[in-house]
Amino acid sequence: MANSPNRKITLIGGGGVRTPLVIFGVNEAAEALGAREMVLWDPDAERLNIMAQLGRAIVAAEDGDLIVREAKSIEDAVEGADFVMNSIRVGGIAGRAADELAAIKHGYPGQETTGPAGAAMALRTVPIAIEQAKLVKQLSNNGWVVNFTNPAGLITQAVTNHTEAKVVGICDTPTELFHNIAHALGATLADVQCDYVGLNHLGWVRKITLHGEDVTDRVLDDDAVLSKLYSAPLFDFEMIRTLRLIPTEYLFFYYCRRRSLDNQRKQGSSRGTEVEALNQTLIATLKDRLQANDGTEAIAAYAAYLNRRSGSYMKLEAEAGSAFDKDATFNIDPFRVASGYHRIAIDVMSALTGAKPARIVVNTLNGGALGSLPATDIIETSSDISADSIVPVPIAPLPDPVLGLVHSVKAYERAAIEAALTDSRPVARKALLIHPAIGEWDPTKALLEDLLDPTCVHC
């Protein structure tokens, strides 16, 4: 990717609540990115306008020069873009909430990217993500699709295998764990190296070095260190030590399915329903404050929202807690945290321009890096990223305790993509059958009816 001071960066799904956070990140890194303009598109014009206004207020508060523009159409947004970030949610947050509640109704944990709800999200999203990626290839031949859209690994695989677009999938889950490990060791991220292996929302750290010294045993043997690795008490430390692997937080929905489901039933809710309520309050507040031309208060309300949302993460599933617990406190600066949704996107794009080459965990083509999976599969792995190039670092074979799980989830992803592209309900049932968190045929008919048929009432 040639150096340019006038790069166009686009965000499809610009009406999403994380858009202003991404705008902050692009503005902050505008010089390294060569970013002149950030263009937003979303089918919800009102939401798009609110997020664009808030984004412009953030740029102004930071004394930035980034131009934030609302596109007239998706074609206008994509044409000539150097990077097209895709962060869509087909069916909106209400769809997520309904999917999660339907999963709970049928006896499975409700989570937007894993299990039945994740399958429903994939089946709805794959055709649209592919269509949008083809548009990027057509209107911006050299542009990169930077995929935020969940399930990130599955969507990245669908786009990679069924279009000619250049695509990379990103997720902040691995780097968030790396930061937590470094913090627990009293170190900085630069001091720590983590050997990471897996798929999106299905990954593990199997070796940790600090200043070049292997400290894996030190971490595994110290309950005080392990207790600092997650935002809520997720895993039994004996399990982690027995596996000799440190799982990312989404393994909770595989390793602790009963506890997750019990806590969701106890709370009578799901994360999606709480986020939907948080979003409704946020949008109403932003409309009021932006109409009053009070950008400062709008930014403050948005920061408070981000804090409450991130500060309550996984509390419902792990403890039957809630984002609305009155005694909860959230008081960090969500814009300037060391890791997060916006940081990983900026790091990847800065590396792809050649301005800041880096080794980053991304979702990319296996290409033989992990020998037990096909080269055409998407894996989540450390990759050397430089100008227009992503090269996965060769990986040691998967450990026995996770080998079967990774292969099963990968087989599920392939089947889910096939079902989405053929609109085949039997193939969708096959995908659920393969999924290790479901694994039965008989329940899949009624489950898919509740998840996918608009005439069905969810829960």
N, C-alpha and C positions, 0 to 999 in steps of 0.2 A: 504494500500500500504506500503510494508516493506521499512524501511530506506535503501537507497542505494547510494553510492558515484559515481555510474557509470550509471546513467539513460540515456537512449536514447530518445531524443525528436525529433519528425519528423514534418515536415511541408509539407503537400500536397498542391500544388499550389505555390511552392517555387519560381516561376518566377514572382510572383506578386510584385508590387512596394512597398508594405508595409513589405516585407520579411526582409530587412535589419533592419528595426525598431524593428521587433520581435526578430531578432538575438541580437540586442543591449540589449533588455530586458532579454532574456535568459542568456546572458553572465553576465549581471549585477547581476542576481539572481542565478548564477550557483551553489553557495555553498548551498543556501537554497533548491534549486531544486535537488541537487545531480547530476547536469547535467554535463556529460563529453563530449557528442557528440550531435550535432544538424544536422540532415540529411534532405536535401531538395530534393523534386521531383517535376517535372513539365514536361508535354509533349513537351513544347517549350524549347529545349535544349539550344538555344542561350540565351534566357532570363534567364533561370536557371543559366547558367554560369556567367552572368553579376551580378545577385543578390548574388550569392555565393561569387564571388570575392569581391564585395563591403562589404558583411558581414564579410569576413575575414579581410578586411582592418579596419573595425570598431572594431573588437575584438582586433586586433593588436594595434590600437590607444588607446584602453582602457586598454592595458597591461593584457588582459584576456588570459585564457587557453582553452576556449571552442573550440572544433574541429568542423568546419563547413564543411560538406561533401555533394557532389552531388551524389544522388543515381543513380545506373545504371537502376533501374526499380522501379515501385511502390512497388513490392514485397520486394525488397531490402530495400526500405525506411521504410516499415511498420513492417517488421519482428522483433519481440522482442522489439518493441518500448513501452515505458511506457506511453507516451503521443503522440497522433497523432493529431496535429492541422490541420484542414481542411479549406482551404481558396481558393476555386476554383471559377472560373467564366467561365461557359460554354458559348462559343462564344466570350470570351474576351471583352475588353473594347469597341471594335467596335460594338459588339452585344448589349451592354448596350446602346450606343449612338443611334443605329438604333431603338431599342425598345422604347426609350424615344421620339424620333422624330415621330415614328408611333403613339404613344399615343397622342401627340400634334396634329398631323394631324387629328385624329378622335375626337378631342375636349375634351381630358382629359389631366390633368397635366402629364408631363413625369418625372417619378421618378423610380429609379431602383428597389425599394422594395415594393412600394405601387401601387395600381391601375393596369392598363393593363400591364405596363412594368414589374411590380413585378410579375404578374401572368405568363408572358412569361418566366421570369427568373426561376420561380419555376417549370414550366412544363418541362423545359430543364434539370434542375439540380437534381430534386428528384431521378430519376432512377440511376444516376451516384453516387450521395451521398450515396444512399443505397448500391450499389455495393461496394463502397470503404469501408464503415463501416463493411460490411460482411467480407471483406478481413482483416480488423483490427482484428475482432473477431477470424478469422481463424489463423492468423499468430502471433498475440500478444494477447492471451486470456485475460490477465489482464490489457491490455492497455486501456486508456481512449481516446475517440474521443472528442476533444475540437473543437466545430464547430463555426468557424467564418463565414462560407458561408451563404450568404443572399439568400432569406429572412430567417434570422437566426432561428426564432421561428418555421416557417413552416418546414424548413429542419430538425431541431432537432426533430420535431414531426414525420416526415416521418421515420427518422432513428430509433427513439425510438420504434415506433409502428410496424416496419417491419424488425427489426434485433434484435439480442441479444447483440449487442455491448453496452458497457457503454458509454454514451454520455452526454455532457452538452453543451448548447448553450451559447455563450457569445456575449455581445454587450456593447460598452462603452457609449451609449446614456444616460442610467439612471445615472451612476456615474458622467458623465460630467455635468448633470443638478444639481446633489447634490453638486459638487464642485462649480458650479456657484452660487448656493444659499448660500453656506458658504462664498464665497468671497463677495457677495453682502451684507452680514450681518457683514462683517469685522471679520470673524471667520475662524477657520480651519475646515476641514472635520470632524476631531475627535470630535469637539464641537457640531456638528449638527447631528440630526437624522431625516430622511425623511421616512414617511409612503408612500410607493410606491405600486401601483396596476396596473395591465394590462397585455398586451401581448407585444411581441417584436415590436418596432416602433409603439406602441399604448398604451402608459402608462401615468400615472398621479401621481403627488405628492399631497396627500390630507391632510397631517399634517406635520408640521415642529416644532421640538423642538430644543432649543438652551440652552445648559447647563441644560437640563431637563425641561425648561420652554417652554410652548406652545407659539410659536411666529407666528403661521399661519396668524392670523389677521394682525399682524404687517407687514408681507410680502405682503399680498394681498392688503393692504390699501396704500402702498408706491410705487408710480410710479417710483421713483428713483431706488428702489430695483428691481422691476419687469423688468425695462429696462436693467438690467445687467444679466438677466438669459439666454439670447439667443445671438447667434453670429450675428444676424440681427433682425430688427424689424418685428416679425412674427405675434403676436396676439394682438388684441384689449384688453386693460387692463380691460375694462368693461366686456368683455366676461369672462376673467379669474375670476374676482370677482363674477360674476353671477353664474358661475359654482362652485366656491369655490374649484377649482382644478387647479393645475399648470400642463399643458400638456407638454410632451416632444415634441421636435421640429417637429417630423414627423406627429403630428396631424395637422400641417399646411396644409397637402395635403388632409385632410378631412374637416377641419373647414374653410379653405380659398382657396378652389379649383379654384374659378374664378380668384382670384388675382394671384395665382401661374401660371395658364395657360396664363393669359394676359401678365404677365411679361416675360414668356418664349417666347411667340409670339413676344413681343416687342423686345426682345433681338435677336430673330431669331435663338435660340440655346437651348441647355439643358445642365445641369451639366455634363452629360455623354460625350457630344461632346467636352466640354472644358477640361475635364479630359483626354480624348483621345489625344488631342493636347498637353497638358502638359506632358503626358507620352511619346509621340513620341520625344519631345525635350529632356526629361530626358534620355531616352535610348541612343539617339545619343551622348549626352554629356558624359554619363558614359562609353560608348564604347571607346570614344576618350581618356578619361583620364585614364581609366584602362589599355588600350593598351600602354599608355606612362608610366605605372607603377607609376602613380601619385595618390596614394590612398587618400592623404590629400585633393586634389582638387575634387576628386570624392565624398568624404564625404561632402564637402562644397556644391557641386552642389545638392546633395541629400537633405541636410538640407534645402537649399533654395527652392527646389521643395515642400517639406513637408509644409514649411511655407506658400507658395503661395496657395497650395491646401487647407490647413486647414483655412488659413486666409480669403479665399473667400467663405467659406462654407455657403450655403443658401442665398448668396447675390443675385444671379441671380433670384431665385424664389421670394424672398421677395421684391426686389428693382429694378429688371431688371439690376442688376450690372453684373460684369464679373471678372473672375480670371485674366483677362488681363488688367484691369484698370491701367493706367499708374501711377496714384497718390496713389495707394494702397501700404501700407507698411507692411512688415511681418518680424519681427526681434526677435522671441523667439527662445529658444533652443528646437527643437522639440523632442529631445531624452529624455530630463529631465523634461518634463512637468509632473504635478502631476497626470494627468489622460490621458486616451487615449487608443488606440487600443492595444498597447503592455502591458500596465499596468494591464488591466483587465485580460488578459491571464495569466500573471505571478502570479497575486494574486490568481486566481482560481487554477492553478497547484500547487503553494506552499501550499495552503490549503489542496488539495487532497493528497499530500505527508504526511500530518500530521505535517510538519515543522512549518506552520503558520496558524492554524485554524482561520477562519474568517467568518463573515456574509457578504455575497455579493449578489447583484442582478444578477441572472442568469436565463437562460431558462431551465426549468427542469419540471419533471412530477408534475402535480397538486397534485395527490394523496389525494385529499380531502381538501387541504389547502384553496381552493376557492370553496365554496360549490355549487355555481350555474353552474359550469362547470364539465364535466366528469373527473373522476380521471385519465383517460388515456390521457387527453389533456396536452400539454405543455403550461405553463404560464411563464411569466417573473416576478420573485418575489424574495424578500429577502430570502436567504437560509443560513442555518448554514452548512458550509463546513468544514470537517475534514478528517482524513485519510480514503480515499476510500468511503466517505459518503457525500451525499447532501440531506439535510432535509429542505424542504420549511417551512417557518414560517407561522403559521395559519393567514389567512387574513380576515378582516371584509368584509361583503358583498359589492359587487360593488355598488357605488352610482347610483341612478336612471338616472342621465344625461348621463352616459356612459354604462349602462347595455346593452341596445340594440345594441350599436355599437360593444362592445366586443363580444357579442354572434354572431352577423352577421359576423364579421371578422373571428371568429373561425370556423363558418360553412363554409365560403368561403375556409379557409385553408384545411379543411377536404375534400371538393369537389375537390380542386386543386390537392391534393395528389392522390385522386382516379383517376382523369383524367390523371395524369402523369403516373401512374402505369398501367392503362388500355389502354393508348394511344387513348382515346376516345375524339373526337372533341365535340360531344354533351355534355359530362360531363364537358369538359372545358368551353363550353358556359354557362352551369349551374353555374359553379364557378364564372364566370364574372357577371352573373345575380344576384347571392347572394351578391357579393361584394358591400358594401354600397357606394363606390365611383363610381360605374358603374350603377348597378341596372336596366338595361334594356336588353331585349332579342334581339330585332331587330338588334342593331348595332354589336352584338358580332360575327357574322359570318365574316363580312368584317374585323373587328378588328383583329380577330385571324389569318385570312389569311395574313394580313400584318405583324403580329408579328411572325408567326411560319413557313410560307411556304417560302422556300429558293428562289423560283422563283419570289416571290413578291419583288417589289422595295419599300423600306421604304421611305416614304415621297418624 
